[in-house]
């Protein structure tokens, strides 16, 4: 076992500067931002981006193990600037090689790269400000980089502990949110990984997601095949909106409630992808955002990068499945949870995933295609395909992050694909991941939210 390591380093990144903060407070009581209050006081507003690019030194913290290399920028809100898969030699989150802000954030400048943590408001108010930080060595050989701040909107404390374990190709984010005040305070927490996209890119939502919502659930669409109008685009008679190339305008969609713990995306050309894993009871939010595959989207690409092209956001919400929904922290209350981000390879649109492994099962006439991948070394594991008590495949395979499993299995003519189940089991007998196809049934598309009635239209307390 090789231990994980962490270190500080000064890095030079081409950077576009920002203007001076406004010296007078901006109360902006009626401002709306991302569907919620846009009040920023006591933060100052920054309303100018400089046109000149310079080579600037930044303080960086690196985390590395045998599989991954991570760079964190504590001077930019503690965001993950780079996440590199050493096995496939690819950045598994969007690596923008220039810091080029645009006036997108709650308080002004915002950049499109890496993984941002939106807290306690969308596009974190302190995303362009430094945070406290330290490196912690753990007993089992893992390393944690803690980034922490007392945010100025509500005076709550947020801490993110970026942890690499020595033998795993996954990054764990340990989050602690604490209300230091004597009053209840609101917050949201959406992890916001950006991923590089092209015409081959596909978002990977769980197989039970059959509909997606707009912000505030104001609109709804079938998923992955949209058949109606969504964001004023007519997708009839049927368009696969899981594919970036098919969405022409700026669009968000958030999954209806899912019983699965993952969301991600996959590059069908490079055969590499990204997955987020978290307990769906705590982290139900699964979202995609794009500027759109059009001239308007390409204009925003130019606003936010010089050479690294389009990206999308695959956002992961905690304690909410929609934006801009907020949760509460009671006086003295702490909430803690973990999120996991990992690269994967070869297996396409994942059907189920855990922290240890992930699987895909596809069908052709007379055949099942079995695919599996693991985030750590699991020698002599078993890949098993069954229909009831009938074993269709049982094969021993040495899993590790540099390999993937794929097998084409002939199916007896009387086998119903919905009765076929797949699992990956370690040599000790522990089930790493398993899945059986969802029963094919017509699921009702939920209604979009309706605005509240005016007071004189409310006929009863029950209706109210």
N, C-alpha and C positions, 0 to 999 in steps of 0.2 A: 504494500500500500504506500503510495506516494502522498505526502502531506500537502494540503493546500497552502498557499502562501499569499501574503499581501504586502504592499509597499507603497510609499509615497514617491511621486516623480513629477518634475516640472515638464509639461508638454507644450509644444508650440502648435497652435491651431490658427489658420487664417480666420480672421474675425472682423465682422462689420460692427462698428461701435454703435452706441445708443446716446441719445441726448441727455441733458441734465434733467433730473426729476423736477416737476413743478414745485416751487417753494411754498405755494399756498395750498392748504388742504382742499380736496375735492369731495364734497359731501354727497352730491349726486343721488339724492334720496329716491328719485323716480327712474333712475337708470335701470334698464333690464339687460342682463348678461346671461347668455345660455339658458334663457327661460326662467331665471331667478333674479334675485336682487343683485344689482351691479354696484352697490355701495363699496367703496374701497378704503374709506378713512379707518385708521390713520396711515395707511400706505400712501405714498406719493404716486402720482401718475407720471409716466414717461410717454411723451407724444411725438418723439422724433427718432428715426433710424438714420444713421449716417451712411452716406454713399461710398465712403472709402473703406477698403479692406486692408488690414494690416496683419502681420504675423504677431500674435500675442501669446505670451506665456500664461498658462493656467496651472493651478495646483490640481493634480490628479491622484487618485488612489486606484491601484491595480489589484485585482483579485485573480488568482490563477490556480488551476489544478491540471491534471494530465489531459483533460478534455476541453476545458473552457478557459477563456481569458476575458476578463471584464474590466472596463474602465469607468470610474465614477468621477464626476466633477462636483465636488462640494461647494464650489463657488457659484454653481448654477443650480441651486436648490437641491443638491445631492442626487441629481438625475444620473441614470446609467447612460453614458455617452456611447459606449461600444460594448458589444457582446459577440465574441468571436468563437466559432466552432472550430477547434483545432483539428478535428478528425476530417471533416469535409472541407476545411480551409475556406469557410464562408462566414460572413456576418449574419447571424440569425435574427438580429433586429437591425433596423435601418441605420446605417452608419453614414451620416452626413459629414463629409470631410471639411466642411466650413461651418462656422457659426454665423448664421445669417438670419437675424430676427426679423419678424414682421409684427405689426401692431394687432395681434390676435388675442393676447392674454388679458386677464381681468385688469391688470395695472399697466398694460402696454406690451412690452417686448415678449416674444415667445418664439421658440425654435422647434423645428420638426425633426427630431432625431432621438434615437435610443428609447429609453423607457422613462416617462415622466409619471410622477405620482400626484394626482389631482386631489388636493386636500387643503383646507377644509371647504374649498369652493372649487369650481371647475377651472381648469388651466391655472393651477396653483398660484395664488397671489405672489408667493416668494420664489417663483420659478426662475427668476433672474437675480436672486440674492443668495449670499453664502449661508451655509448651515454649519452647526457644530458637528464634529466628527471624531472618531477614534477607531482603532483596530483592536479586536479582541480575539485572542487565541483560545480555542475550546479544547477540552480534554481529549476528545476522540479524534483530534487532528484536523478538524474543520477550522475555518477562519471566518470571522464576521466583521464587516465594516459597518459601524453604526453612524447614521446621520440623523441629527435631531434638531428640532427648533421649537420655540414657543411662538406660535403664529400671532399676528397682531390684530386680526379681526375679532377673535373671541377669547384670546389668551389661553388657548388650549395647547397641549404639547403633543407633537407627533414624532415618532421615532421609527425609522426603517433600518433593519439589520440585514445587510446583504451577506448571505452565507454560502460559501462553497465547501462542500464535503469532499474529502480527498479522492473518493472512488466513484463519484456520481457525475454524470453529464447533465446536471440541472442546477439552477440557481434558486435558492430559497430566499424569499423576502419575509423576514419576521417583522410584523408591524405592531406597534403599541401606540394607542391613542388615549390621552388622559386629560380629563377636565379638571384643571387646577382651581377653577373658580367656584363661587358659592351659588351659581345660577345654572340651570340647564342650558346647554349650548348645542347648536346644530352643527352637523358636519356631513360631508360625503367623502368617500375614498374610492376613486377609480384609478387603477393602474392603467397606464396608457402606453403600451408598446407600439412603436411605429415599425412597419415592415416594408421593405422595398418591393415594388410590384412591376409587372409588365403584362402583356396580353395572355400570359400563361398562368397568372396567379389566381388562386381560388381560396376563398375563406372556408374554414372548416368548422361548422357548427355541429352539435350533437345530432344524432339521427332522429330524435323525437321533436326537434324544432321544426314545426310546420308553418309558423307564422312569425312575423317580426313587426315591431312597433316603431313609430317615429318618436321624437322627444315628447314627453308628456302623454304618450299614447294617443296623440291627436289623429294619427292615421295608421293603417295596418295593411300589410301585404302578405300574401302567401309566400312561402319560402321552401326550397330554393327557387322554385319556378314561379315567378310573379306573372299574374295573368290580367291584372287590372292596372289602374293608374296609381302611381306612387311618386311623390315629389313632382307631380305634374307631367310625368313621363308615362305614356301608354305602353305597357309591356305585353299587351295581348298580341297573339293568342297564348304566348308562353315564353318567358325569357329567364335564363338562369342568372339570377342576381348574386349568386355566390361568386361569380367570376367578375373580376375588376373591369375587364374590357367591355362588359355589357351595361355599365352604369354611366350614363353620359353627363349627369349633373351632380353637384354636391349633394350627398345623400348620407343619412344615418339610418341604421336599423339595429334594433335591440331585440334579442330573442325573447319569446314568451318563456314562461317557467320551464326548466328542463331538469330532469332527474340525474343528469350527467355532470361530472366535475371538470369538464375541459372545454376549451375553445381555442382556435388557432387558425393557421393558414398554411398553404402549401404551394411551392413553385413546381408546376408540372414539368418545366423544362430542366431545371437543375436537380430535381428530385430531393429538395431540401425544404424543411418547414420549421415552424415555431408552434409550440403548444404552451398554453397556460393551464395549470392544474390547481384547483382549490375546492374545498368543501362547498358543494352547491347550496347547502343550507345557510352558509355564511356569505358565500360569494355567488349570488345568482346572476349577476349582470354579465351579459355577453353581447358585445356591440361591435359593429364595423362602421367606420366613417371614411369617406373618400371625397376628395375635391371633384371627382368626376373625370371620366376618360374623354376629354374634349379640349377645345382651345382654352376654355375658362380654367380647367384643371391644370393644363400645362402652364398657363400664366402664373398660377399659384406655385407651381414647381419652381419657376424662375424666381419668384419672390423669396423662396425659402432655401434654395440651394444653387450652387454654381454649376455643378456637374453630376450630381448623384440622382437626378431624375425623380419620378413619382414615387409616392409612398401611400399607404393607408394606415389607419389606426385600428387596432384590435383591442378594444378597451374591456376591462374586467372589473366589474363593480361589486363592492362589498356592502351588505345590508340593504341592497336595492337592486331591482332589475331594470330600472329606467332612469333617465335623466330628465330634469334636474332634481329628482327626489333626494331629500336629505334625511338623515337619521339623527337621533338625540344621544347626547352624553349627559347623564345626570351629574350633579355636583359630586366631585371626588371619584367618579366612575372611570374605570379603564377598560377599554376593549382591546383584545389582542387576537391576532390571527396570522396565518402564513399563506403566502402565494408562491407558486413554483413556476419558473419559466425554463423551457428546455428546447434545444434543437432536436429535430428528428430527420430521418432520411428514408427515401425509397418507397414507403408503403402507401402514399397517397392520402385519400380522405379518410381520416381515422374514424372508427366506429365506437371505440371506447378506449379510455386511457386512465392510467394511474401514475403515481410518482415513479413507479418501477418500470412500467412497460405500456405499450399501446398496440392495438391490433386493427386490421382492416379485413373485411370479408366481402368479396364481390362474387357475383354469379354470372355465368354464361350458360347457354343451353347445355345441360348435361354436366356442368363442371362448377366447382367452387374454387376461387382463388384466395388462398390464405396468405396473409402478410402480417408480420410482427416485428417489433423493434423494442429494445430494452435500453434503459438509461444508465445501466451499470453492468458489470460482468456477472453473468449467471451461467456458469458452465453446466453442461449436461442437463439443461432444462428440457421440458417436454412441451411440444406444440400438439394440441389434441383437438380434433374435429369430430363431433358426435351428432347423431340424430337419435334422441332417446337413449337406449342402451347400445345402439349400433355404433361402433367406433369406425369412422371413415378414414381417420389419419391419426397416428401417434408417432411422432418423430422426435428424436433427441437432437438438440441443437445447442451449441456453445454461444450464448448471447453475450455481446458487449457492444458499446456504442459505435464501434467501427464496423459492425455487421448488421445485416437485416435478413429476415427469413421470408421466403416466398415459395409457395408450392401450389400447383394446379392439381386439383383432386377430382377424379371422376365421381359423379353422384349416381346412385341407382335411380332408375326411371321413376320409381314411386315415392321418392323423397321430396317432401315439401321444403323449399329453402327456408321457410319461416320456422321449421322445426330443427334446423341445424344450429349447433352452438359451438363456439370456439373458446379455447382457453390456453393460457401459457402458465405452466407450473414449474417452479424451481425444483432443483434436485432434492431438496428437503421436503417437497410436497406442498409448499406454500403456493397458493394461486396468486400470480402476479397481476393478471388481468383476464377478464372473460367477457363474452358478449353473445347475445342471441338476437337475431333480427327483430325489429319492432313489428308487431302484428299490423298488417295492412288493413286499415279501416279509415273511413272518411271522417276526418276530424274537422269540427266546426271552426271556422275562422272567427276569432273573437271580434267584438265590435270595438271601434275606436271610441275613445273617451268623448263625452259630450260636455259642452260648457254648462255651468250651473245656471239654473233658471233665475230670472229676475225676481226680486222679493214678491211683487204682486202676482207672479205666476205660480208661486208655491202654495198649494192648497192644504197641506197638512204638515205636521211635525215629522211624520214618517217619510214623506216625500223629501223634506229638507235634509 
